[in-house]
């Protein structure tokens, strides 16, 4: 199933000409990402509800997505090694199987133990998908179009998070759980796209084979230290994003305000991730990063002020507006930190950069839900989101440090 060893830069368009979607493999990658993230998004709010329907309490329900993200992070660092051993097509396809099959198996039982086990398997699949697909987006295009490729891929994966995730709970309540579990199996339909993408990638490597002059092909301690800076910036904004996504229903008094706020966050995040990629190709991710972090600090401070007391209908406009701005910051920093991570790692370490970036994303999301929830119990969501703004502010010195170019052989 592994694709032929085709150079990533072969048959690519010159920079700035044509759409990035015309690059061989990009449409297949978008289909793969949409199918995979639909399976992830469908069950994210529904699997905990399924466990509750089987008799689990709130603590047990909370374990469902904790186990999912835990196995996701644990898997991500092994993905480059797995691709080196088995090839892109096998690894990507296996990730889609691990994401899709457990969704259907939920129909067999709602007991907490099996639900947690299925969440762990889904986490393995999601870990494979996130790292491998991110790396593929970079390897399919030449370096001058990397931002556009990352933006296009990010837009494709964001659509299910905007459309599918908000309605999953409603479908489970109004119709039943089985339609959600069927939709959650959609990653299985993305397996042909995995094979199509693999045809345009190096057969068993996660580095850009068109850069043989780059020394140190193995990932060193210095590489991980360089990746730590953009990853910590990412962790700060996903800390805030995880808190908003988790606690939006508790920040408002009227349910429709929560749905409207989350829709604004998701939609603006998707659009921004897409558009910022091309802008970064022209202006440079480094030049945009510090202004984006400072804007995020201001937006999160405004959100802390808006949610100092539960939001009612009289404050609907500022709530939706600030949620939209959170989405802009959330999407902007995701794209910029991903590009900075690839710059810091160099073309020979695309897989390592993708693994570290995705681990930072999932860690920040999980930590934000946990910490802001604890602060809110004692002091409310206003101080909790103020803490998120402070964490973003502390990353400004990290955002100012440009990645060193990879060492080149004599």
Phi and psi in degrees as a GROMACS rama.xvg file:
@    title "Ramachandran Plot"
@    xaxis  label "Phi"
@    yaxis  label "Psi"
@TYPE xy
-70.8367  144.097  UNK-2
-77.4005  165.308  UNK-3
-69.565  148.888  UNK-4
-73.1875  86.8432  UNK-5
-100.884  136.425  UNK-6
-63.1155  134.192  UNK-7
-60.1837  -31.5581  UNK-8
-90.1248  -3.6028  UNK-9
-69.8906  142.017  UNK-10
61.1178  25.9002  UNK-11
-93.1902  156.557  UNK-12
-77.1534  155.372  UNK-13
-62.9804  151.12  UNK-14
-56.4588  137.429  UNK-15
83.0779  -0.652568  UNK-16
-110.948  126.581  UNK-17
75.7775  174.287  UNK-18
-84.3563  146.626  UNK-19
-64.3467  -22.129  UNK-20
-67.8173  -19.6242  UNK-21
-79.8691  -7.1352  UNK-22
-66.484  130.991  UNK-23
-54.9195  128.137  UNK-24
97.0493  -16.8037  UNK-25
-70.8172  -40.9335  UNK-26
-65.2716  -41.8329  UNK-27
-62.3233  -38.4196  UNK-28
-64.2684  -39.1901  UNK-29
-64.061  -42.0984  UNK-30
-64.1139  -42.2848  UNK-31
-59.5969  -47.5977  UNK-32
-65.0049  -42.0561  UNK-33
-63.9962  -43.9907  UNK-34
-64.8493  -45.8965  UNK-35
-65.4812  -46.0416  UNK-36
-74.5338  -21.3827  UNK-37
-64.9494  -43.4138  UNK-38
-62.0211  -39.014  UNK-39
-67.2596  -49.3347  UNK-40
-67.7897  -34.9723  UNK-41
-61.4454  -41.4243  UNK-42
-92.1016  -11.9267  UNK-43
-56.3015  -48.2676  UNK-44
-87.5744  -15.3332  UNK-45
-95.102  -34.9146  UNK-46
-58.6179  -41.6191  UNK-47
-62.1774  -37.8168  UNK-48
-65.0607  -35.8278  UNK-49
-63.811  -40.016  UNK-50
-64.9065  -39.2232  UNK-51
-64.3507  -39.3863  UNK-52
-63.8657  -21.8519  UNK-53
-92.0367  4.1057  UNK-54
109.899  -0.0225324  UNK-55
-72.4718  151.386  UNK-56
-90.6002  -173.949  UNK-57
-62.7388  -38.2845  UNK-58
-64.0327  -42.1319  UNK-59
-64.3475  -40.7146  UNK-60
-63.4212  -38.4083  UNK-61
-64.1702  -27.5094  UNK-62
-68.4554  -23.9681  UNK-63
-60.3928  -54.4803  UNK-64
-78.0105  -23.2582  UNK-65
-64.3  -43.7987  UNK-66
-65.0568  -41.0456  UNK-67
-56.2186  -52.5219  UNK-68
-70.7871  -32.6264  UNK-69
-63.1741  -47.3203  UNK-70
-71.7244  -26.4936  UNK-71
-60.5379  -52.6701  UNK-72
-63.1415  -41.4569  UNK-73
-63.4118  -31.102  UNK-74
-79.7647  -34.3699  UNK-75
-57.7782  -36.0141  UNK-76
-73.0687  -17.7663  UNK-77
-92.1975  -7.74997  UNK-78
-64.948  -46.6488  UNK-79
-57.3983  -39.6431  UNK-80
-62.7073  -43.2846  UNK-81
-63.3949  -40.0549  UNK-82
-64.6604  -38.4028  UNK-83
-63.3879  -29.7541  UNK-84
-87.4718  -41.5336  UNK-85
-113.601  -18.1456  UNK-86
95.3374  161.994  UNK-87
-64.1942  -46.0971  UNK-88
-63.0918  -45.218  UNK-89
-64.4093  -45.1175  UNK-90
-68.2399  -46.9023  UNK-91
-61.3343  -43.6123  UNK-92
-64.503  -39.9241  UNK-93
-63.3567  -38.3486  UNK-94
-60.3778  -40.715  UNK-95
-68.1466  -34.7932  UNK-96
-65.435  -45.5367  UNK-97
-64.6715  -27.6395  UNK-98
-80.7096  -39.2534  UNK-99
-87.1831  -44.055  UNK-100
-62.7286  -44.4564  UNK-101
-59.0101  -27.7781  UNK-102
-60.8899  -43.9628  UNK-103
-70.0108  -33.6851  UNK-104
-68.256  -19.2362  UNK-105
-58.8025  -28.6326  UNK-106
-63.3668  -18.1811  UNK-107
-77.277  -32.3388  UNK-108
-161.761  149.273  UNK-109
-108.783  9.24255  UNK-110
-62.8235  145.068  UNK-111
-61.8933  -43.8485  UNK-112
-56.5781  -54.842  UNK-113
-61.9923  -35.8905  UNK-114
-63.2843  -41.193  UNK-115
-64.9291  -40.3374  UNK-116
-63.5262  -42.2501  UNK-117
-66.6042  -34.9612  UNK-118
-64.2793  -37.2898  UNK-119
-63.6082  -42.3315  UNK-120
-65.4527  -42.8998  UNK-121
-61.6737  -35.243  UNK-122
-62.8666  -38.5169  UNK-123
-61.5571  -45.8158  UNK-124
-62.7206  -40.987  UNK-125
-69.0399  -36.2155  UNK-126
-61.9937  -41.7185  UNK-127
-63.4892  -47.6431  UNK-128
-59.3294  -49.2585  UNK-129
-63.3675  -46.5259  UNK-130
-71.1725  -48.9561  UNK-131
-67.0061  -42.0284  UNK-132
-70.2037  -38.6749  UNK-133
-59.5656  -46.8471  UNK-134
-63.7063  -39.7226  UNK-135
-62.339  -38.7625  UNK-136
-59.1181  -36.0565  UNK-137
-76.2916  -40.1002  UNK-138
-76.9098  -19.7932  UNK-139
-73.5944  -21.3567  UNK-140
-120.968  165.34  UNK-141
-77.2137  158.984  UNK-142
-55.2066  -33.7177  UNK-143
-66.7289  -16.8865  UNK-144
-114.943  15.5475  UNK-145
-61.9175  -42.7299  UNK-146
-61.7628  -42.8376  UNK-147
-63.6802  -39.7752  UNK-148
-66.7809  -44.0969  UNK-149
-62.7414  -40.9927  UNK-150
-64.2782  -43.0493  UNK-151
-65.0561  -44.59  UNK-152
-62.0061  -42.7136  UNK-153
-63.7602  -37.354  UNK-154
-64.3358  -41.2928  UNK-155
-63.0504  -41.0819  UNK-156
-76.6262  -22.5283  UNK-157
-77.1144  -26.2069  UNK-158
-57.263  -45.9663  UNK-159
-62.3328  -32.453  UNK-160
-68.6188  -29.0191  UNK-161
-81.0293  -41.5135  UNK-162
-94.1314  -45.7476  UNK-163
-84.9851  -47.5032  UNK-164
-59.6037  -43.4238  UNK-165
-65.3216  -24.4119  UNK-166
-100.3  -5.59546  UNK-167
-59.4081  -46.7641  UNK-168
-63.7665  -38.3917  UNK-169
-65.1481  -43.5373  UNK-170
-62.1319  -43.4353  UNK-171
-61.1585  -36.6633  UNK-172
-78.9164  -39.2443  UNK-173
-84.9794  -35.5588  UNK-174
-113.417  -44.2171  UNK-175
142.163  169.007  UNK-176
-76.3911  -27.4874  UNK-177
-61.3149  -36.8846  UNK-178
-63.1571  -34.9058  UNK-179
-66.9161  -41.0435  UNK-180
-68.6173  -31.3984  UNK-181
-67.8415  -44.8164  UNK-182
-63.029  -36.191  UNK-183
-64.6245  -16.1628  UNK-184
-88.4308  2.96533  UNK-185
-57.7169  -28.9029  UNK-186
-52.2411  -28.3252  UNK-187
-62.263  -30.5104  UNK-188
-74.0265  -12.1174  UNK-189
-89.6936  -0.341723  UNK-190
-61.6111  -43.404  UNK-191
-57.3892  -35.061  UNK-192
-66.5539  -32.5235  UNK-193
-60.2802  -43.9798  UNK-194
-65.9981  -39.2783  UNK-195
-65.6477  -42.1945  UNK-196
-63.8951  -40.6996  UNK-197
-61.2369  -26.707  UNK-198
-64.3035  -20.9331  UNK-199
-108.429  15.3375  UNK-200
-122.953  156.64  UNK-201
-57.1133  137.683  UNK-202
-56.2899  -47.8187  UNK-203
-138.36  43.9933  UNK-204
-146.223  157.301  UNK-205
-118.205  30.5817  UNK-206
-125.679  164.479  UNK-207
-81.5336  105.671  UNK-208
-68.3747  -8.19835  UNK-209
-84.5398  3.7446  UNK-210
-121.883  63.7536  UNK-211
-70.3747  -14.1071  UNK-212
-78.6844  -8.9751  UNK-213
-77.2168  127.045  UNK-214
-83.2328  177.118  UNK-215
55.041  65.9151  UNK-216
-66.43  -21.7552  UNK-217
-85.4978  155.366  UNK-218
-81.5036  122.437  UNK-219
-104.749  172.059  UNK-220
-60.9793  -38.0926  UNK-221
-62.4664  -36.0758  UNK-222
-62.8847  -46.3131  UNK-223
-64.3402  -35.8394  UNK-224
-65.8404  -39.3877  UNK-225
-65.2653  -37.3951  UNK-226
-70.8521  -22.1089  UNK-227
-63.3525  -35.3732  UNK-228
-64.3554  -56.8329  UNK-229
-65.2728  -28.2616  UNK-230
-68.6101  -36.8624  UNK-231
-68.2484  -35.7296  UNK-232
-62.8332  -44.7874  UNK-233
-60.7397  -44.472  UNK-234
-58.3116  -37.7959  UNK-235
-65.1364  -43.1968  UNK-236
-76.0956  -32.4625  UNK-237
-75.0883  -24.7743  UNK-238
-56.8434  -47.8657  UNK-239
-68.0142  -43.5691  UNK-240
-63.4553  -41.0157  UNK-241
-62.0485  -37.5404  UNK-242
-66.6368  -43.3376  UNK-243
-64.8999  -45.8796  UNK-244
-63.1986  -38.2296  UNK-245
-75.5664  -41.6653  UNK-246
-109.444  5.85282  UNK-247
-53.6996  -41.1298  UNK-248
-62.3917  -27.3145  UNK-249
-89.543  -12.5868  UNK-250
-83.4298  -10.7824  UNK-251
-123.453  163.392  UNK-252
-96.9924  -20.5248  UNK-253
-119.572  128.93  UNK-254
-56.7502  -36.6467  UNK-255
-66.5507  -25.4136  UNK-256
-65.4868  -37.7536  UNK-257
-63.0507  -47.4137  UNK-258
-62.1148  -42.1283  UNK-259
-65.0489  -41.2526  UNK-260
-64.606  -45.3903  UNK-261
-67.0951  -36.4199  UNK-262
-63.2736  -41.174  UNK-263
-63.4056  -42.306  UNK-264
-61.2022  -49.7517  UNK-265
-65.5439  -45.5961  UNK-266
-65.0253  -48.9026  UNK-267
-68.0356  -33.0875  UNK-268
-64.0594  -44.3087  UNK-269
-63.1415  -47.3235  UNK-270
-63.8828  -42.0288  UNK-271
-68.1784  -42.7991  UNK-272
-57.293  -37.4319  UNK-273
-68.9853  -50.1815  UNK-274
-75.7926  -33.2003  UNK-275
-67.5952  -27.9878  UNK-276
-58.924  -49.5457  UNK-277
-64.4697  -38.1286  UNK-278
-62.6903  -39.5181  UNK-279
-66.0641  -32.4461  UNK-280
-61.537  -36.2862  UNK-281
-84.9588  -42.4299  UNK-282
-99.3482  -20.9864  UNK-283
96.6777  130.217  UNK-284
-62.7157  -34.6545  UNK-285
-62.86  -40.6641  UNK-286
-67.6328  -27.3453  UNK-287
-90.0125  -18.0355  UNK-288
-68.9988  -48.4441  UNK-289
-62.9653  -47.9066  UNK-290
-57.257  -36.2879  UNK-291
-67.1494  -38.7574  UNK-292
-66.1972  -44.8845  UNK-293
-63.734  -40.0016  UNK-294
-62.6215  -37.9403  UNK-295
-63.7918  -38.7871  UNK-296
-59.9939  -46.1114  UNK-297
-64.6755  -42.4781  UNK-298
-65.7177  -43.6807  UNK-299
-67.3187  -33.6601  UNK-300
-64.7691  -40.1162  UNK-301
-64.4666  -39.6478  UNK-302
-63.4225  -40.8186  UNK-303
-58.8775  -38.4212  UNK-304
-68.8791  -41.6338  UNK-305
-65.4235  -37.7106  UNK-306
-98.5308  17.4279  UNK-307
-60.799  -27.6456  UNK-308
-131.188  156.292  UNK-309
-53.0868  133.793  UNK-310
-77.8495  128.777  UNK-311
-108.771  -178.226  UNK-312
-61.9298  -31.3802  UNK-313
-64.434  -19.8213  UNK-314
-113.078  27.1966  UNK-315
-63.4139  -42.8632  UNK-316
-63.7123  -52.1648  UNK-317
-62.1778  -33.5432  UNK-318
-63.2121  -50.6721  UNK-319
-66.5356  -38.6127  UNK-320
-63.7159  -46.1085  UNK-321
-69.6085  -32.3024  UNK-322
-64.46  -39.76  UNK-323
-62.0503  -41.7443  UNK-324
-67.0987  -35.8042  UNK-325
-60.4926  -41.9771  UNK-326
-60.9155  -40.6295  UNK-327
-61.0571  -48.1284  UNK-328
-65.9915  -41.3602  UNK-329
-60.0808  -48.0173  UNK-330
-69.3091  -41.2414  UNK-331
-60.6959  -49.132  UNK-332
-71.3711  -28.3559  UNK-333
-62.3476  -48.4405  UNK-334
-67.1448  -46.3807  UNK-335
-65.2263  -41.818  UNK-336
-69.6363  -32.8498  UNK-337
-64.1342  -44.5327  UNK-338
-64.395  -40.5973  UNK-339
-63.583  -36.4659  UNK-340
-64.8076  -43.3558  UNK-341
-66.463  -35.7595  UNK-342
-64.6889  -43.4773  UNK-343
-66.8529  -36.0689  UNK-344
-78.5484  -32.4073  UNK-345
88.2161  163.437  UNK-346
-66.7875  -17.5687  UNK-347
-87.3013  -3.10573  UNK-348
-131.383  38.1405  UNK-349
-60.8037  -42.0661  UNK-350
-63.9657  -42.1223  UNK-351
-64.0345  -42.251  UNK-352
-61.908  -43.3677  UNK-353
-63.594  -41.0209  UNK-354
-64.6518  -46.2409  UNK-355
-66.464  -43.0233  UNK-356
-61.3597  -47.4568  UNK-357
-66.3303  -36.272  UNK-358
-63.5214  -39.7206  UNK-359
-64.0589  -39.4929  UNK-360
-61.1588  -51.0094  UNK-361
-70.1269  -35.0915  UNK-362
-65.8283  -43.4559  UNK-363
-62.4287  -42.0147  UNK-364
-61.9767  -47.7348  UNK-365
-66.7086  -40.8817  UNK-366
-67.2185  -39.8453  UNK-367
-60.9153  -42.2382  UNK-368
-61.889  -42.3016  UNK-369
-71.6939  -49.5689  UNK-370
-72.5454  -47.3258  UNK-371
-64.4098  -34.8884  UNK-372
-62.1038  -41.6623  UNK-373
-65.2319  -41.8728  UNK-374
-64.8933  -40.0185  UNK-375
-63.6571  -34.7899  UNK-376
-59.8527  -39.7112  UNK-377
-87.5649  -37.6884  UNK-378
-129.864  -10.7791  UNK-379
104.116  170.063  UNK-380
-76.9129  -22.3946  UNK-381
-58.6276  -56.286  UNK-382
-61.1393  -33.6979  UNK-383
-62.1956  -44.795  UNK-384
-75.635  -26.6363  UNK-385
-63.5489  -36.9197  UNK-386
-62.7483  -39.5936  UNK-387
-63.56  -40.2715  UNK-388
-63.1328  -39.8135  UNK-389
-64.2144  -41.4627  UNK-390
-62.2308  -40.4821  UNK-391
-62.6563  -41.4244  UNK-392
-60.9922  -38.0913  UNK-393
-67.4711  -16.2681  UNK-394
-90.123  -1.61658  UNK-395
-57.2038  -46.1811  UNK-396
-58.8342  -34.2483  UNK-397
-69.3952  -36.8883  UNK-398
-68.3453  -25.0477  UNK-399
-77.3832  -17.3091  UNK-400
-85.3737  118.75  UNK-401
-79.3087  144.144  UNK-402
-67.02  143.219  UNK-403
-74.7346  141.106  UNK-404
-66.4921  147.18  UNK-405
-62.0173  144.972  UNK-406
-65.1123  140.505  UNK-407
-114.576  147.379  UNK-408
-70.0269  156.097  UNK-409
